[in-house]
Amino acid sequence: MMARLQRFQDLFAWQVARKLTRSVYMLTANTDFVSDKGLKSQIQRAAVSTMRNIAEGYARGTTKQFSHFRDISRGSAAEVQSLSYVAKDLNYINAAEFELLFNLSDETIAIISGLKNSLHKSRTP
């Protein structure tokens, strides 16, 4: 029998989204990103949105609302992936840094998708 999650911080999806957010902030601290305030702000906001929406959805307390915020979170992680291409194309990040962000985003999306599947299973008799 699984223990009931008590806090949003207990969700593995939120933990991975937090790791993604930390990585985005660390990579956008470099001088190339500093000069591009628009891209820096957008990718940071997308990363924060990923973890924020998992937390907010969980706190809402209903499966329907959690599903809605989970979908927003997944979209925000995909936005980080898309913006990573821009950063790579502008040489703000190198190939290894791009792979890090892309793979962390991909992992986050997969885990959030798994969370979606577990929510649907929990509603099935």
Biotite code that builds the C-alpha atoms (Angstrom):
import biotite.structure as struc

atoms = struc.array([
    struc.Atom([0.000, 0.000, 0.000], chain_id="A", res_id=1, res_name="MET", atom_name="CA", element="C"),
    struc.Atom([1.362, 3.415, -0.966], chain_id="A", res_id=2, res_name="MET", atom_name="CA", element="C"),
    struc.Atom([1.648, 6.203, 1.555], chain_id="A", res_id=3, res_name="ALA", atom_name="CA", element="C"),
    struc.Atom([-0.565, 9.184, 0.822], chain_id="A", res_id=4, res_name="ARG", atom_name="CA", element="C"),
    struc.Atom([1.285, 12.255, -0.316], chain_id="A", res_id=5, res_name="LEU", atom_name="CA", element="C"),
    struc.Atom([0.992, 14.996, 2.252], chain_id="A", res_id=6, res_name="GLN", atom_name="CA", element="C"),
    struc.Atom([2.560, 17.937, 0.408], chain_id="A", res_id=7, res_name="ARG", atom_name="CA", element="C"),
    struc.Atom([3.232, 18.986, -3.167], chain_id="A", res_id=8, res_name="PHE", atom_name="CA", element="C"),
    struc.Atom([6.954, 18.736, -2.376], chain_id="A", res_id=9, res_name="GLN", atom_name="CA", element="C"),
    struc.Atom([6.477, 14.966, -2.055], chain_id="A", res_id=10, res_name="ASP", atom_name="CA", element="C"),
    struc.Atom([5.491, 14.679, -5.723], chain_id="A", res_id=11, res_name="LEU", atom_name="CA", element="C"),
    struc.Atom([8.365, 13.334, -7.820], chain_id="A", res_id=12, res_name="PHE", atom_name="CA", element="C"),
    struc.Atom([7.092, 15.427, -10.755], chain_id="A", res_id=13, res_name="ALA", atom_name="CA", element="C"),
    struc.Atom([7.529, 18.597, -8.687], chain_id="A", res_id=14, res_name="TRP", atom_name="CA", element="C"),
    struc.Atom([11.014, 17.529, -7.573], chain_id="A", res_id=15, res_name="GLN", atom_name="CA", element="C"),
    struc.Atom([12.158, 16.997, -11.164], chain_id="A", res_id=16, res_name="VAL", atom_name="CA", element="C"),
    struc.Atom([10.560, 20.294, -12.238], chain_id="A", res_id=17, res_name="ALA", atom_name="CA", element="C"),
    struc.Atom([12.505, 21.978, -9.443], chain_id="A", res_id=18, res_name="ARG", atom_name="CA", element="C"),
    struc.Atom([15.720, 20.475, -10.791], chain_id="A", res_id=19, res_name="LYS", atom_name="CA", element="C"),
    struc.Atom([14.834, 21.778, -14.262], chain_id="A", res_id=20, res_name="LEU", atom_name="CA", element="C"),
    struc.Atom([14.186, 25.251, -12.846], chain_id="A", res_id=21, res_name="THR", atom_name="CA", element="C"),
    struc.Atom([17.490, 25.277, -10.965], chain_id="A", res_id=22, res_name="ARG", atom_name="CA", element="C"),
    struc.Atom([19.343, 24.273, -14.150], chain_id="A", res_id=23, res_name="SER", atom_name="CA", element="C"),
    struc.Atom([17.627, 26.987, -16.186], chain_id="A", res_id=24, res_name="VAL", atom_name="CA", element="C"),
    struc.Atom([18.575, 29.638, -13.640], chain_id="A", res_id=25, res_name="TYR", atom_name="CA", element="C"),
    struc.Atom([22.172, 28.440, -13.485], chain_id="A", res_id=26, res_name="MET", atom_name="CA", element="C"),
    struc.Atom([22.546, 28.440, -17.282], chain_id="A", res_id=27, res_name="LEU", atom_name="CA", element="C"),
    struc.Atom([20.860, 31.808, -17.755], chain_id="A", res_id=28, res_name="THR", atom_name="CA", element="C"),
    struc.Atom([23.306, 33.425, -15.347], chain_id="A", res_id=29, res_name="ALA", atom_name="CA", element="C"),
    struc.Atom([25.961, 33.502, -18.080], chain_id="A", res_id=30, res_name="ASN", atom_name="CA", element="C"),
    struc.Atom([26.803, 36.800, -19.782], chain_id="A", res_id=31, res_name="THR", atom_name="CA", element="C"),
    struc.Atom([25.152, 35.997, -23.117], chain_id="A", res_id=32, res_name="ASP", atom_name="CA", element="C"),
    struc.Atom([21.781, 35.480, -21.453], chain_id="A", res_id=33, res_name="PHE", atom_name="CA", element="C"),
    struc.Atom([22.240, 38.584, -19.303], chain_id="A", res_id=34, res_name="VAL", atom_name="CA", element="C"),
    struc.Atom([22.274, 40.736, -22.434], chain_id="A", res_id=35, res_name="SER", atom_name="CA", element="C"),
    struc.Atom([19.087, 39.094, -23.771], chain_id="A", res_id=36, res_name="ASP", atom_name="CA", element="C"),
    struc.Atom([16.643, 39.977, -21.030], chain_id="A", res_id=37, res_name="LYS", atom_name="CA", element="C"),
    struc.Atom([13.607, 38.853, -23.026], chain_id="A", res_id=38, res_name="GLY", atom_name="CA", element="C"),
    struc.Atom([14.770, 35.293, -23.687], chain_id="A", res_id=39, res_name="LEU", atom_name="CA", element="C"),
    struc.Atom([16.250, 34.971, -20.204], chain_id="A", res_id=40, res_name="LYS", atom_name="CA", element="C"),
    struc.Atom([12.987, 36.042, -18.587], chain_id="A", res_id=41, res_name="SER", atom_name="CA", element="C"),
    struc.Atom([10.840, 33.834, -20.823], chain_id="A", res_id=42, res_name="GLN", atom_name="CA", element="C"),
    struc.Atom([12.788, 30.612, -20.253], chain_id="A", res_id=43, res_name="ILE", atom_name="CA", element="C"),
    struc.Atom([12.988, 31.293, -16.513], chain_id="A", res_id=44, res_name="GLN", atom_name="CA", element="C"),
    struc.Atom([9.237, 31.953, -16.324], chain_id="A", res_id=45, res_name="ARG", atom_name="CA", element="C"),
    struc.Atom([8.495, 28.768, -18.290], chain_id="A", res_id=46, res_name="ALA", atom_name="CA", element="C"),
    struc.Atom([10.660, 26.703, -15.928], chain_id="A", res_id=47, res_name="ALA", atom_name="CA", element="C"),
    struc.Atom([9.103, 28.242, -12.816], chain_id="A", res_id=48, res_name="VAL", atom_name="CA", element="C"),
    struc.Atom([5.644, 27.710, -14.317], chain_id="A", res_id=49, res_name="SER", atom_name="CA", element="C"),
    struc.Atom([6.413, 24.017, -14.670], chain_id="A", res_id=50, res_name="THR", atom_name="CA", element="C"),
    struc.Atom([6.947, 23.503, -10.945], chain_id="A", res_id=51, res_name="MET", atom_name="CA", element="C"),
    struc.Atom([4.479, 26.173, -9.827], chain_id="A", res_id=52, res_name="ARG", atom_name="CA", element="C"),
    struc.Atom([1.535, 24.618, -11.650], chain_id="A", res_id=53, res_name="ASN", atom_name="CA", element="C"),
    struc.Atom([2.217, 21.174, -10.205], chain_id="A", res_id=54, res_name="ILE", atom_name="CA", element="C"),
    struc.Atom([2.140, 22.722, -6.726], chain_id="A", res_id=55, res_name="ALA", atom_name="CA", element="C"),
    struc.Atom([-0.957, 24.802, -7.399], chain_id="A", res_id=56, res_name="GLU", atom_name="CA", element="C"),
    struc.Atom([-2.859, 21.915, -8.952], chain_id="A", res_id=57, res_name="GLY", atom_name="CA", element="C"),
    struc.Atom([-2.028, 19.634, -6.058], chain_id="A", res_id=58, res_name="TYR", atom_name="CA", element="C"),
    struc.Atom([-3.135, 22.263, -3.558], chain_id="A", res_id=59, res_name="ALA", atom_name="CA", element="C"),
    struc.Atom([-6.506, 22.694, -5.289], chain_id="A", res_id=60, res_name="ARG", atom_name="CA", element="C"),
    struc.Atom([-7.491, 19.284, -3.945], chain_id="A", res_id=61, res_name="GLY", atom_name="CA", element="C"),
    struc.Atom([-9.606, 17.935, -6.803], chain_id="A", res_id=62, res_name="THR", atom_name="CA", element="C"),
    struc.Atom([-8.552, 15.564, -9.556], chain_id="A", res_id=63, res_name="THR", atom_name="CA", element="C"),
    struc.Atom([-10.148, 17.773, -12.218], chain_id="A", res_id=64, res_name="LYS", atom_name="CA", element="C"),
    struc.Atom([-8.279, 20.900, -11.137], chain_id="A", res_id=65, res_name="GLN", atom_name="CA", element="C"),
    struc.Atom([-5.045, 18.991, -10.623], chain_id="A", res_id=66, res_name="PHE", atom_name="CA", element="C"),
    struc.Atom([-5.373, 17.614, -14.165], chain_id="A", res_id=67, res_name="SER", atom_name="CA", element="C"),
    struc.Atom([-5.842, 21.122, -15.550], chain_id="A", res_id=68, res_name="HIS", atom_name="CA", element="C"),
    struc.Atom([-2.761, 22.532, -13.817], chain_id="A", res_id=69, res_name="PHE", atom_name="CA", element="C"),
    struc.Atom([-0.758, 19.412, -14.650], chain_id="A", res_id=70, res_name="ARG", atom_name="CA", element="C"),
    struc.Atom([-1.468, 20.006, -18.345], chain_id="A", res_id=71, res_name="ASP", atom_name="CA", element="C"),
    struc.Atom([-0.294, 23.620, -18.033], chain_id="A", res_id=72, res_name="ILE", atom_name="CA", element="C"),
    struc.Atom([2.860, 22.393, -16.300], chain_id="A", res_id=73, res_name="SER", atom_name="CA", element="C"),
    struc.Atom([3.577, 19.947, -19.102], chain_id="A", res_id=74, res_name="ARG", atom_name="CA", element="C"),
    struc.Atom([3.125, 22.729, -21.657], chain_id="A", res_id=75, res_name="GLY", atom_name="CA", element="C"),
    struc.Atom([5.534, 24.954, -19.747], chain_id="A", res_id=76, res_name="SER", atom_name="CA", element="C"),
    struc.Atom([8.188, 22.209, -19.768], chain_id="A", res_id=77, res_name="ALA", atom_name="CA", element="C"),
    struc.Atom([7.741, 21.928, -23.551], chain_id="A", res_id=78, res_name="ALA", atom_name="CA", element="C"),
    struc.Atom([8.189, 25.709, -23.733], chain_id="A", res_id=79, res_name="GLU", atom_name="CA", element="C"),
    struc.Atom([11.547, 25.333, -21.955], chain_id="A", res_id=80, res_name="VAL", atom_name="CA", element="C"),
    struc.Atom([12.528, 22.818, -24.642], chain_id="A", res_id=81, res_name="GLN", atom_name="CA", element="C"),
    struc.Atom([11.523, 25.172, -27.441], chain_id="A", res_id=82, res_name="SER", atom_name="CA", element="C"),
    struc.Atom([13.329, 28.139, -25.896], chain_id="A", res_id=83, res_name="LEU", atom_name="CA", element="C"),
    struc.Atom([16.403, 25.970, -25.407], chain_id="A", res_id=84, res_name="SER", atom_name="CA", element="C"),
    struc.Atom([16.637, 25.722, -29.181], chain_id="A", res_id=85, res_name="TYR", atom_name="CA", element="C"),
    struc.Atom([16.664, 29.517, -29.419], chain_id="A", res_id=86, res_name="VAL", atom_name="CA", element="C"),
    struc.Atom([19.410, 29.731, -26.793], chain_id="A", res_id=87, res_name="ALA", atom_name="CA", element="C"),
    struc.Atom([21.447, 27.098, -28.644], chain_id="A", res_id=88, res_name="LYS", atom_name="CA", element="C"),
    struc.Atom([20.919, 28.745, -32.038], chain_id="A", res_id=89, res_name="ASP", atom_name="CA", element="C"),
    struc.Atom([22.148, 32.053, -30.601], chain_id="A", res_id=90, res_name="LEU", atom_name="CA", element="C"),
    struc.Atom([25.136, 30.305, -28.989], chain_id="A", res_id=91, res_name="ASN", atom_name="CA", element="C"),
    struc.Atom([23.998, 31.293, -25.497], chain_id="A", res_id=92, res_name="TYR", atom_name="CA", element="C"),
    struc.Atom([24.398, 27.656, -24.498], chain_id="A", res_id=93, res_name="ILE", atom_name="CA", element="C"),
    struc.Atom([26.586, 24.932, -25.944], chain_id="A", res_id=94, res_name="ASN", atom_name="CA", element="C"),
    struc.Atom([25.469, 21.510, -27.179], chain_id="A", res_id=95, res_name="ALA", atom_name="CA", element="C"),
    struc.Atom([25.987, 19.841, -23.785], chain_id="A", res_id=96, res_name="ALA", atom_name="CA", element="C"),
    struc.Atom([23.996, 22.531, -21.976], chain_id="A", res_id=97, res_name="GLU", atom_name="CA", element="C"),
    struc.Atom([21.234, 22.236, -24.576], chain_id="A", res_id=98, res_name="PHE", atom_name="CA", element="C"),
    struc.Atom([21.114, 18.466, -24.065], chain_id="A", res_id=99, res_name="GLU", atom_name="CA", element="C"),
    struc.Atom([20.902, 18.966, -20.302], chain_id="A", res_id=100, res_name="LEU", atom_name="CA", element="C"),
    struc.Atom([17.921, 21.332, -20.569], chain_id="A", res_id=101, res_name="LEU", atom_name="CA", element="C"),
    struc.Atom([16.216, 19.312, -23.282], chain_id="A", res_id=102, res_name="PHE", atom_name="CA", element="C"),
    struc.Atom([16.620, 16.016, -21.422], chain_id="A", res_id=103, res_name="ASN", atom_name="CA", element="C"),
    struc.Atom([15.500, 17.466, -18.078], chain_id="A", res_id=104, res_name="LEU", atom_name="CA", element="C"),
    struc.Atom([12.464, 18.966, -19.800], chain_id="A", res_id=105, res_name="SER", atom_name="CA", element="C"),
    struc.Atom([11.767, 15.648, -21.516], chain_id="A", res_id=106, res_name="ASP", atom_name="CA", element="C"),
    struc.Atom([12.047, 13.782, -18.206], chain_id="A", res_id=107, res_name="GLU", atom_name="CA", element="C"),
    struc.Atom([9.733, 16.299, -16.553], chain_id="A", res_id=108, res_name="THR", atom_name="CA", element="C"),
    struc.Atom([7.153, 15.944, -19.329], chain_id="A", res_id=109, res_name="ILE", atom_name="CA", element="C"),
    struc.Atom([7.296, 12.147, -19.096], chain_id="A", res_id=110, res_name="ALA", atom_name="CA", element="C"),
    struc.Atom([6.852, 12.160, -15.319], chain_id="A", res_id=111, res_name="ILE", atom_name="CA", element="C"),
    struc.Atom([3.984, 14.649, -15.526], chain_id="A", res_id=112, res_name="ILE", atom_name="CA", element="C"),
    struc.Atom([2.392, 12.433, -18.188], chain_id="A", res_id=113, res_name="SER", atom_name="CA", element="C"),
    struc.Atom([2.759, 9.467, -15.843], chain_id="A", res_id=114, res_name="GLY", atom_name="CA", element="C"),
    struc.Atom([1.067, 11.517, -13.164], chain_id="A", res_id=115, res_name="LEU", atom_name="CA", element="C"),
    struc.Atom([-1.788, 12.047, -15.620], chain_id="A", res_id=116, res_name="LYS", atom_name="CA", element="C"),
    struc.Atom([-2.099, 8.303, -16.149], chain_id="A", res_id=117, res_name="ASN", atom_name="CA", element="C"),
    struc.Atom([-2.112, 7.608, -12.403], chain_id="A", res_id=118, res_name="SER", atom_name="CA", element="C"),
    struc.Atom([-4.847, 10.223, -11.882], chain_id="A", res_id=119, res_name="LEU", atom_name="CA", element="C"),
    struc.Atom([-7.019, 8.538, -14.514], chain_id="A", res_id=120, res_name="HIS", atom_name="CA", element="C"),
    struc.Atom([-6.403, 5.082, -12.991], chain_id="A", res_id=121, res_name="LYS", atom_name="CA", element="C"),
    struc.Atom([-7.305, 6.348, -9.520], chain_id="A", res_id=122, res_name="SER", atom_name="CA", element="C"),
    struc.Atom([-10.695, 7.453, -10.846], chain_id="A", res_id=123, res_name="ARG", atom_name="CA", element="C"),
    struc.Atom([-11.416, 4.095, -12.516], chain_id="A", res_id=124, res_name="THR", atom_name="CA", element="C"),
    struc.Atom([-13.368, 1.631, -10.327], chain_id="A", res_id=125, res_name="PRO", atom_name="CA", element="C"),
])
